[in-house]
């Protein structure tokens, strides 16, 4: 089978355009509060640009490196109660003297767009999940009634855009981070893949990767997987 080039930029543009059209039908534009400490990175600039392209309201909060954790928590507390703010995202990583878990948990679950609050993490991990007596339809992520981490959602959107069969597939996730590895493993499991998570302590990862129909590299490090370890038709 000839390898398929997955064009993430193309799919992203299509999703942004769809979001822009959908937001245009709302009586009030949703707003996202984006918080970062120190210099605005290219990632921050990209996020701000995409929020504008999606017709969302971007509330930018650029905090100086001298900010304290208590000051950050006070800002989040105020944003939690602002009706015009529908989502809050704190750019990670935070300075070393900050407790990231405390900061994450200070965001109310319904505004936790990264899906990292204890409630959202717990809901994502559950099988046969029902909310308000209705079973969650994982095949329509936009309708899931709680915040699911965005990057794992993006992985699933890419697979769906290229009509990759997930049901029944052997899926291998490289990495077990709270932000990407574990959440995307849960999503694949909900979509009926057989999922294996491997990491730096996995014995003989090549033997596992050779069986993969779908591979998600979520370790944040290049060249961990050798091409010779993969089947010709692995996605």
GUKOL-618509 format. One record per residue (C-alpha): x negated, y negated, z; chain; residue in three letters; residue number from 1. Coordinates in steps of 0.02 Angstrom, whole numbers, plus 50000, padded with zeros to 5 digits. Example, Ala and Ser with C-alpha at 12.3 -4.5 7.8 and 13.67 -1.06 7.14 Angstrom:
BEGIN
c1: 49385	c2: 50225	c3: 50390	chaine: A	residu: ALA	num: 1
c1: 49316	c2: 50053	c3: 50357	chaine: A	residu: SER	num: 2
! end
This chain:
BEGIN
c1: 50000	c2: 50000	c3: 50000	chaine: A	residu: UNK	num: 1
c1: 49936	c2: 49826	c3: 49955	chaine: A	residu: UNK	num: 2
c1: 49909	c2: 49712	c3: 50104	chaine: A	residu: UNK	num: 3
c1: 50036	c2: 49574	c3: 50129	chaine: A	residu: UNK	num: 4
c1: 49975	c2: 49398	c3: 50164	chaine: A	residu: UNK	num: 5
c1: 50088	c2: 49328	c3: 50300	chaine: A	residu: UNK	num: 6
c1: 50099	c2: 49139	c3: 50274	chaine: A	residu: UNK	num: 7
c1: 50134	c2: 49072	c3: 50447	chaine: A	residu: UNK	num: 8
c1: 50131	c2: 48891	c3: 50389	chaine: A	residu: UNK	num: 9
c1: 50267	c2: 48923	c3: 50261	chaine: A	residu: UNK	num: 10
c1: 50379	c2: 49010	c3: 50388	chaine: A	residu: UNK	num: 11
c1: 50348	c2: 48869	c3: 50513	chaine: A	residu: UNK	num: 12
c1: 50403	c2: 48739	c3: 50385	chaine: A	residu: UNK	num: 13
c1: 50561	c2: 48837	c3: 50351	chaine: A	residu: UNK	num: 14
c1: 50600	c2: 48850	c3: 50537	chaine: A	residu: UNK	num: 15
c1: 50568	c2: 48664	c3: 50562	chaine: A	residu: UNK	num: 16
c1: 50684	c2: 48621	c3: 50419	chaine: A	residu: UNK	num: 17
c1: 50818	c2: 48735	c3: 50490	chaine: A	residu: UNK	num: 18
c1: 50799	c2: 48654	c3: 50661	chaine: A	residu: UNK	num: 19
c1: 50810	c2: 48480	c3: 50585	chaine: A	residu: UNK	num: 20
c1: 50974	c2: 48523	c3: 50499	chaine: A	residu: UNK	num: 21
c1: 51045	c2: 48603	c3: 50655	chaine: A	residu: UNK	num: 22
c1: 50996	c2: 48457	c3: 50767	chaine: A	residu: UNK	num: 23
c1: 51078	c2: 48339	c3: 50642	chaine: A	residu: UNK	num: 24
c1: 51244	c2: 48421	c3: 50683	chaine: A	residu: UNK	num: 25
c1: 51231	c2: 48383	c3: 50869	chaine: A	residu: UNK	num: 26
c1: 51315	c2: 48231	c3: 50945	chaine: A	residu: UNK	num: 27
c1: 51157	c2: 48201	c3: 51046	chaine: A	residu: UNK	num: 28
c1: 50979	c2: 48246	c3: 51000	chaine: A	residu: UNK	num: 29
c1: 50892	c2: 48364	c3: 51123	chaine: A	residu: UNK	num: 30
c1: 50738	c2: 48294	c3: 51209	chaine: A	residu: UNK	num: 31
c1: 50576	c2: 48381	c3: 51258	chaine: A	residu: UNK	num: 32
c1: 50458	c2: 48311	c3: 51389	chaine: A	residu: UNK	num: 33
c1: 50279	c2: 48351	c3: 51341	chaine: A	residu: UNK	num: 34
c1: 50151	c2: 48329	c3: 51481	chaine: A	residu: UNK	num: 35
c1: 49964	c2: 48340	c3: 51464	chaine: A	residu: UNK	num: 36
c1: 49813	c2: 48289	c3: 51566	chaine: A	residu: UNK	num: 37
c1: 49661	c2: 48205	c3: 51489	chaine: A	residu: UNK	num: 38
c1: 49625	c2: 48183	c3: 51305	chaine: A	residu: UNK	num: 39
c1: 49762	c2: 48225	c3: 51181	chaine: A	residu: UNK	num: 40
c1: 49700	c2: 48376	c3: 51084	chaine: A	residu: UNK	num: 41
c1: 49743	c2: 48418	c3: 50903	chaine: A	residu: UNK	num: 42
c1: 49870	c2: 48541	c3: 50972	chaine: A	residu: UNK	num: 43
c1: 49959	c2: 48403	c3: 51068	chaine: A	residu: UNK	num: 44
c1: 49962	c2: 48292	c3: 50914	chaine: A	residu: UNK	num: 45
c1: 50031	c2: 48437	c3: 50811	chaine: A	residu: UNK	num: 46
c1: 50168	c2: 48471	c3: 50937	chaine: A	residu: UNK	num: 47
c1: 50221	c2: 48288	c3: 50938	chaine: A	residu: UNK	num: 48
c1: 50225	c2: 48285	c3: 50749	chaine: A	residu: UNK	num: 49
c1: 50331	c2: 48442	c3: 50738	chaine: A	residu: UNK	num: 50
c1: 50454	c2: 48377	c3: 50867	chaine: A	residu: UNK	num: 51
c1: 50481	c2: 48224	c3: 50758	chaine: A	residu: UNK	num: 52
c1: 50499	c2: 48332	c3: 50602	chaine: A	residu: UNK	num: 53
c1: 50630	c2: 48438	c3: 50691	chaine: A	residu: UNK	num: 54
c1: 50726	c2: 48278	c3: 50735	chaine: A	residu: UNK	num: 55
c1: 50702	c2: 48307	c3: 50922	chaine: A	residu: UNK	num: 56
c1: 50666	c2: 48169	c3: 51047	chaine: A	residu: UNK	num: 57
c1: 50488	c2: 48182	c3: 51115	chaine: A	residu: UNK	num: 58
c1: 50454	c2: 48109	c3: 51288	chaine: A	residu: UNK	num: 59
c1: 50265	c2: 48101	c3: 51300	chaine: A	residu: UNK	num: 60
c1: 50179	c2: 48095	c3: 51470	chaine: A	residu: UNK	num: 61
c1: 49991	c2: 48072	c3: 51456	chaine: A	residu: UNK	num: 62
c1: 49913	c2: 48087	c3: 51628	chaine: A	residu: UNK	num: 63
c1: 49736	c2: 48034	c3: 51670	chaine: A	residu: UNK	num: 64
c1: 49610	c2: 48163	c3: 51727	chaine: A	residu: UNK	num: 65
c1: 49614	c2: 48083	c3: 51899	chaine: A	residu: UNK	num: 66
c1: 49796	c2: 48134	c3: 51925	chaine: A	residu: UNK	num: 67
c1: 49832	c2: 48246	c3: 52074	chaine: A	residu: UNK	num: 68
c1: 49938	c2: 48402	c3: 52077	chaine: A	residu: UNK	num: 69
c1: 50062	c2: 48315	c3: 52192	chaine: A	residu: UNK	num: 70
c1: 50084	c2: 48174	c3: 52067	chaine: A	residu: UNK	num: 71
c1: 50115	c2: 48299	c3: 51928	chaine: A	residu: UNK	num: 72
c1: 50243	c2: 48390	c3: 52035	chaine: A	residu: UNK	num: 73
c1: 50331	c2: 48226	c3: 52071	chaine: A	residu: UNK	num: 74
c1: 50343	c2: 48189	c3: 51885	chaine: A	residu: UNK	num: 75
c1: 50414	c2: 48362	c3: 51849	chaine: A	residu: UNK	num: 76
c1: 50540	c2: 48341	c3: 51990	chaine: A	residu: UNK	num: 77
c1: 50604	c2: 48181	c3: 51909	chaine: A	residu: UNK	num: 78
c1: 50613	c2: 48261	c3: 51737	chaine: A	residu: UNK	num: 79
c1: 50710	c2: 48408	c3: 51808	chaine: A	residu: UNK	num: 80
c1: 50854	c2: 48290	c3: 51846	chaine: A	residu: UNK	num: 81
c1: 50850	c2: 48183	c3: 51688	chaine: A	residu: UNK	num: 82
c1: 50999	c2: 48228	c3: 51580	chaine: A	residu: UNK	num: 83
c1: 50914	c2: 48166	c3: 51421	chaine: A	residu: UNK	num: 84
c1: 50771	c2: 48290	c3: 51449	chaine: A	residu: UNK	num: 85
c1: 50824	c2: 48465	c3: 51396	chaine: A	residu: UNK	num: 86
c1: 50653	c2: 48547	c3: 51403	chaine: A	residu: UNK	num: 87
c1: 50487	c2: 48523	c3: 51492	chaine: A	residu: UNK	num: 88
c1: 50318	c2: 48586	c3: 51435	chaine: A	residu: UNK	num: 89
c1: 50157	c2: 48563	c3: 51532	chaine: A	residu: UNK	num: 90
c1: 50004	c2: 48591	c3: 51424	chaine: A	residu: UNK	num: 91
c1: 49893	c2: 48728	c3: 51493	chaine: A	residu: UNK	num: 92
c1: 49762	c2: 48755	c3: 51554	chaine: A	residu: UNK	num: 93
c1: 49769	c2: 48631	c3: 51698	chaine: A	residu: UNK	num: 94
c1: 49617	c2: 48566	c3: 51792	chaine: A	residu: UNK	num: 95
c1: 49533	c2: 48698	c3: 51900	chaine: A	residu: UNK	num: 96
c1: 49590	c2: 48621	c3: 52063	chaine: A	residu: UNK	num: 97
c1: 49773	c2: 48639	c3: 52012	chaine: A	residu: UNK	num: 98
c1: 49880	c2: 48791	c3: 52052	chaine: A	residu: UNK	num: 99
c1: 49959	c2: 48831	c3: 51883	chaine: A	residu: UNK	num: 100
c1: 50088	c2: 48949	c3: 51957	chaine: A	residu: UNK	num: 101
c1: 50150	c2: 48815	c3: 52078	chaine: A	residu: UNK	num: 102
c1: 50166	c2: 48692	c3: 51934	chaine: A	residu: UNK	num: 103
c1: 50257	c2: 48818	c3: 51822	chaine: A	residu: UNK	num: 104
c1: 50377	c2: 48865	c3: 51961	chaine: A	residu: UNK	num: 105
c1: 50419	c2: 48681	c3: 51991	chaine: A	residu: UNK	num: 106
c1: 50507	c2: 48671	c3: 51821	chaine: A	residu: UNK	num: 107
c1: 50690	c2: 48720	c3: 51831	chaine: A	residu: UNK	num: 108
c1: 50716	c2: 48883	c3: 51732	chaine: A	residu: UNK	num: 109
c1: 50839	c2: 48807	c3: 51608	chaine: A	residu: UNK	num: 110
c1: 50708	c2: 48676	c3: 51556	chaine: A	residu: UNK	num: 111
c1: 50559	c2: 48795	c3: 51558	chaine: A	residu: UNK	num: 112
c1: 50529	c2: 48803	c3: 51370	chaine: A	residu: UNK	num: 113
c1: 50374	c2: 48912	c3: 51392	chaine: A	residu: UNK	num: 114
c1: 50481	c2: 49042	c3: 51479	chaine: A	residu: UNK	num: 115
c1: 50354	c2: 49067	c3: 51618	chaine: A	residu: UNK	num: 116
c1: 50460	c2: 49034	c3: 51772	chaine: A	residu: UNK	num: 117
c1: 50491	c2: 49188	c3: 51881	chaine: A	residu: UNK	num: 118
c1: 50675	c2: 49195	c3: 51831	chaine: A	residu: UNK	num: 119
c1: 50641	c2: 49188	c3: 51645	chaine: A	residu: UNK	num: 120
c1: 50500	c2: 49315	c3: 51656	chaine: A	residu: UNK	num: 121
c1: 50612	c2: 49433	c3: 51755	chaine: A	residu: UNK	num: 122
c1: 50755	c2: 49419	c3: 51630	chaine: A	residu: UNK	num: 123
c1: 50640	c2: 49450	c3: 51482	chaine: A	residu: UNK	num: 124
c1: 50572	c2: 49609	c3: 51560	chaine: A	residu: UNK	num: 125
c1: 50742	c2: 49689	c3: 51591	chaine: A	residu: UNK	num: 126
c1: 50815	c2: 49824	c3: 51482	chaine: A	residu: UNK	num: 127
c1: 51000	c2: 49829	c3: 51436	chaine: A	residu: UNK	num: 128
c1: 51017	c2: 49650	c3: 51498	chaine: A	residu: UNK	num: 129
c1: 51190	c2: 49574	c3: 51519	chaine: A	residu: UNK	num: 130
c1: 51220	c2: 49391	c3: 51560	chaine: A	residu: UNK	num: 131
c1: 51396	c2: 49332	c3: 51602	chaine: A	residu: UNK	num: 132
c1: 51460	c2: 49506	c3: 51557	chaine: A	residu: UNK	num: 133
c1: 51387	c2: 49493	c3: 51381	chaine: A	residu: UNK	num: 134
c1: 51243	c2: 49600	c3: 51319	chaine: A	residu: UNK	num: 135
c1: 51094	c2: 49499	c3: 51259	chaine: A	residu: UNK	num: 136
c1: 51068	c2: 49517	c3: 51071	chaine: A	residu: UNK	num: 137
c1: 50879	c2: 49519	c3: 51051	chaine: A	residu: UNK	num: 138
c1: 50897	c2: 49519	c3: 50862	chaine: A	residu: UNK	num: 139
c1: 50959	c2: 49339	c3: 50871	chaine: A	residu: UNK	num: 140
c1: 50830	c2: 49255	c3: 50981	chaine: A	residu: UNK	num: 141
c1: 50907	c2: 49084	c3: 50954	chaine: A	residu: UNK	num: 142
c1: 51060	c2: 49146	c3: 51049	chaine: A	residu: UNK	num: 143
c1: 50969	c2: 49219	c3: 51199	chaine: A	residu: UNK	num: 144
c1: 51040	c2: 49118	c3: 51347	chaine: A	residu: UNK	num: 145
c1: 50875	c2: 49084	c3: 51435	chaine: A	residu: UNK	num: 146
c1: 50703	c2: 49020	c3: 51388	chaine: A	residu: UNK	num: 147
c1: 50593	c2: 49145	c3: 51296	chaine: A	residu: UNK	num: 148
c1: 50407	c2: 49102	c3: 51270	chaine: A	residu: UNK	num: 149
c1: 50387	c2: 49012	c3: 51104	chaine: A	residu: UNK	num: 150
c1: 50229	c2: 49094	c3: 51034	chaine: A	residu: UNK	num: 151
c1: 50297	c2: 49272	c3: 51057	chaine: A	residu: UNK	num: 152
c1: 50457	c2: 49213	c3: 50973	chaine: A	residu: UNK	num: 153
c1: 50350	c2: 49151	c3: 50829	chaine: A	residu: UNK	num: 154
c1: 50271	c2: 49323	c3: 50810	chaine: A	residu: UNK	num: 155
c1: 50442	c2: 49403	c3: 50794	chaine: A	residu: UNK	num: 156
c1: 50501	c2: 49268	c3: 50673	chaine: A	residu: UNK	num: 157
c1: 50350	c2: 49305	c3: 50561	chaine: A	residu: UNK	num: 158
c1: 50387	c2: 49491	c3: 50560	chaine: A	residu: UNK	num: 159
c1: 50570	c2: 49459	c3: 50521	chaine: A	residu: UNK	num: 160
c1: 50529	c2: 49333	c3: 50384	chaine: A	residu: UNK	num: 161
c1: 50429	c2: 49466	c3: 50293	chaine: A	residu: UNK	num: 162
c1: 50558	c2: 49601	c3: 50329	chaine: A	residu: UNK	num: 163
c1: 50437	c2: 49707	c3: 50429	chaine: A	residu: UNK	num: 164
c1: 50531	c2: 49855	c3: 50504	chaine: A	residu: UNK	num: 165
c1: 50513	c2: 49845	c3: 50692	chaine: A	residu: UNK	num: 166
c1: 50639	c2: 49978	c3: 50746	chaine: A	residu: UNK	num: 167
c1: 50548	c2: 50143	c3: 50772	chaine: A	residu: UNK	num: 168
c1: 50377	c2: 50069	c3: 50730	chaine: A	residu: UNK	num: 169
c1: 50220	c2: 50100	c3: 50832	chaine: A	residu: UNK	num: 170
c1: 50173	c2: 49925	c3: 50891	chaine: A	residu: UNK	num: 171
c1: 50007	c2: 49887	c3: 50976	chaine: A	residu: UNK	num: 172
c1: 49980	c2: 49724	c3: 51069	chaine: A	residu: UNK	num: 173
c1: 49800	c2: 49675	c3: 51105	chaine: A	residu: UNK	num: 174
c1: 49799	c2: 49571	c3: 51264	chaine: A	residu: UNK	num: 175
c1: 49907	c2: 49561	c3: 51419	chaine: A	residu: UNK	num: 176
c1: 49923	c2: 49375	c3: 51455	chaine: A	residu: UNK	num: 177
c1: 50080	c2: 49305	c3: 51533	chaine: A	residu: UNK	num: 178
c1: 50098	c2: 49178	c3: 51392	chaine: A	residu: UNK	num: 179
c1: 50085	c2: 49295	c3: 51242	chaine: A	residu: UNK	num: 180
c1: 50032	c2: 49476	c3: 51264	chaine: A	residu: UNK	num: 181
c1: 50161	c2: 49536	c3: 51391	chaine: A	residu: UNK	num: 182
c1: 50309	c2: 49433	c3: 51324	chaine: A	residu: UNK	num: 183
c1: 50284	c2: 49489	c3: 51145	chaine: A	residu: UNK	num: 184
c1: 50271	c2: 49669	c3: 51206	chaine: A	residu: UNK	num: 185
c1: 50440	c2: 49649	c3: 51292	chaine: A	residu: UNK	num: 186
c1: 50518	c2: 49575	c3: 51134	chaine: A	residu: UNK	num: 187
c1: 50452	c2: 49717	c3: 51026	chaine: A	residu: UNK	num: 188
c1: 50519	c2: 49843	c3: 51153	chaine: A	residu: UNK	num: 189
c1: 50690	c2: 49758	c3: 51151	chaine: A	residu: UNK	num: 190
c1: 50688	c2: 49776	c3: 50961	chaine: A	residu: UNK	num: 191
c1: 50661	c2: 49964	c3: 50978	chaine: A	residu: UNK	num: 192
c1: 50477	c2: 49976	c3: 50937	chaine: A	residu: UNK	num: 193
c1: 50366	c2: 50097	c3: 51032	chaine: A	residu: UNK	num: 194
c1: 50245	c2: 49978	c3: 51114	chaine: A	residu: UNK	num: 195
c1: 50068	c2: 50003	c3: 51181	chaine: A	residu: UNK	num: 196
c1: 49971	c2: 49862	c3: 51264	chaine: A	residu: UNK	num: 197
c1: 49782	c2: 49876	c3: 51258	chaine: A	residu: UNK	num: 198
c1: 49653	c2: 49763	c3: 51341	chaine: A	residu: UNK	num: 199
c1: 49470	c2: 49748	c3: 51386	chaine: A	residu: UNK	num: 200
c1: 49478	c2: 49899	c3: 51504	chaine: A	residu: UNK	num: 201
c1: 49567	c2: 50014	c3: 51381	chaine: A	residu: UNK	num: 202
c1: 49468	c2: 50174	c3: 51346	chaine: A	residu: UNK	num: 203
c1: 49441	c2: 50209	c3: 51160	chaine: A	residu: UNK	num: 204
c1: 49556	c2: 50073	c3: 51089	chaine: A	residu: UNK	num: 205
c1: 49514	c2: 50126	c3: 50911	chaine: A	residu: UNK	num: 206
c1: 49610	c2: 50290	c3: 50934	chaine: A	residu: UNK	num: 207
c1: 49765	c2: 50191	c3: 50982	chaine: A	residu: UNK	num: 208
c1: 49748	c2: 50059	c3: 50847	chaine: A	residu: UNK	num: 209
c1: 49734	c2: 50192	c3: 50710	chaine: A	residu: UNK	num: 210
c1: 49915	c2: 50240	c3: 50745	chaine: A	residu: UNK	num: 211
c1: 49981	c2: 50061	c3: 50739	chaine: A	residu: UNK	num: 212
c1: 50115	c2: 50012	c3: 50614	chaine: A	residu: UNK	num: 213
c1: 50117	c2: 49836	c3: 50688	chaine: A	residu: UNK	num: 214
c1: 49970	c2: 49749	c3: 50771	chaine: A	residu: UNK	num: 215
c1: 49986	c2: 49589	c3: 50874	chaine: A	residu: UNK	num: 216
c1: 49817	c2: 49517	c3: 50920	chaine: A	residu: UNK	num: 217
c1: 49853	c2: 49417	c3: 51077	chaine: A	residu: UNK	num: 218
c1: 49686	c2: 49416	c3: 51168	chaine: A	residu: UNK	num: 219
c1: 49628	c2: 49244	c3: 51110	chaine: A	residu: UNK	num: 220
c1: 49460	c2: 49312	c3: 51053	chaine: A	residu: UNK	num: 221
c1: 49402	c2: 49347	c3: 50875	chaine: A	residu: UNK	num: 222
c1: 49333	c2: 49511	c3: 50807	chaine: A	residu: UNK	num: 223
c1: 49402	c2: 49624	c3: 50943	chaine: A	residu: UNK	num: 224
c1: 49483	c2: 49736	c3: 50813	chaine: A	residu: UNK	num: 225
c1: 49387	c2: 49811	c3: 50668	chaine: A	residu: UNK	num: 226
c1: 49474	c2: 49832	c3: 50502	chaine: A	residu: UNK	num: 227
c1: 49415	c2: 50011	c3: 50490	chaine: A	residu: UNK	num: 228
c1: 49521	c2: 50052	c3: 50643	chaine: A	residu: UNK	num: 229
c1: 49686	c2: 50010	c3: 50555	chaine: A	residu: UNK	num: 230
c1: 49798	c2: 50107	c3: 50436	chaine: A	residu: UNK	num: 231
c1: 49810	c2: 50036	c3: 50259	chaine: A	residu: UNK	num: 232
c1: 49992	c2: 49988	c3: 50285	chaine: A	residu: UNK	num: 233
c1: 49974	c2: 49914	c3: 50459	chaine: A	residu: UNK	num: 234
c1: 50054	c2: 49742	c3: 50478	chaine: A	residu: UNK	num: 235
! end
